[in-house]
Amino acid sequence: MKKSYLILHIAVIFLGFSGVFGKLISLNEGLLTWYRVFFSAVILFFVLKWFRINNYIHFKEKLAIAKVGTLITLSWVLFYASIKYSNISIGVVCYCMASFFTAVFEPLINKQKFRPSEFLLSALTMVGIGLIFHFDTSYRLGILLGVISPLFASLYTIYNERLVKSYDSKQINYYQMIGGTIGLGMVLPVYLHFFPAENLIPDMKDTLYLILLSFFCTVGVYVTFTELLKKVSAFTVSLSLNLEPVYAIIIAFLFFGESKEVNFSFYIGLFFVMLSVILQTIISIRKGKAVRQ
């Protein structure tokens, strides 16, 4: 179990760069996300060939997996919009609401009992987000978009937990990225009509960033998350993702000077978010020991 947590947190470190790439890439959030899922689908196609994974499943099964992919795609569009309308620090901290939404949706979808401990831990995260909400009124739109984004991310994690029982993790992510590419591609013309972009095709610098984002922060990270769902719960994965802001904020402070854009209430809010992660990790490890005994 400890090895699973170690791998989980290493994946979260890589995921911490997602927000950074969102700031570096000049494309708007819709195009950025579309290229991300498209490049990821291409990479996963070659990964499946390399590992010689049997890719034959019925069309209805492919469609069901692809539908789940549209959830994370929509989450990414909102996540990058949050960063564009605020900054990296705000976008990644608001994403921590995924644990709260998972604590609400997972018992309803899987018909399980509600766990009071999960709600208490999620409440700490909500307190943190609430404090961050008040730190600068100019970022309210970015914060609002950032809070909606993890709603779809939590649904993605819950449904993925079901898929891992029947399919290979790389196969799952391949069809999900295809689903995201097609789904977002269908609505992108309408999206660009209301939110026009200066450039539709990324330049060389953006292309390099998109490839790095797709390979390390998407294929590597989400295949790992999908595989880990065989051993840890969807709630634990969602709550562990709350550590992403720590890594992303450190990078943002070092390279983008965002420490000048936040005040004391932001740091207090971040403290509550991190406290929820630490407590969940302790509780999960103790539960694992109790099960083995």
Secondary structure, 3 states (H helix, E strand, C coil): CHHHHHHHHHHHHHHCHHHHHHHHCCCCHHHHHHHHHHHHHHHHHHHHHHCCCCCCCCHHHHHHHHHHHHHHHHHHHHHHHHHHHCCHHHHHHHHHHHHHHHHHHHHHHHCCCCCHHHHHHHHHHHHHHHHHHCCCHHHHHHHHHHHHHHHHHHHHHHHHHHHCCCCCHHHHHHHHHHHHHHHHHHHHHHHHHHCCCCCCCCCHHHHHHHHHHHHHHHHHHHHHHHHHCCCCCHHHHHHHHHHHHHHHHHHHHHHHCHHHHCCHHHHHHHHHHHHHHHHHHHHHHHHHHHHHC
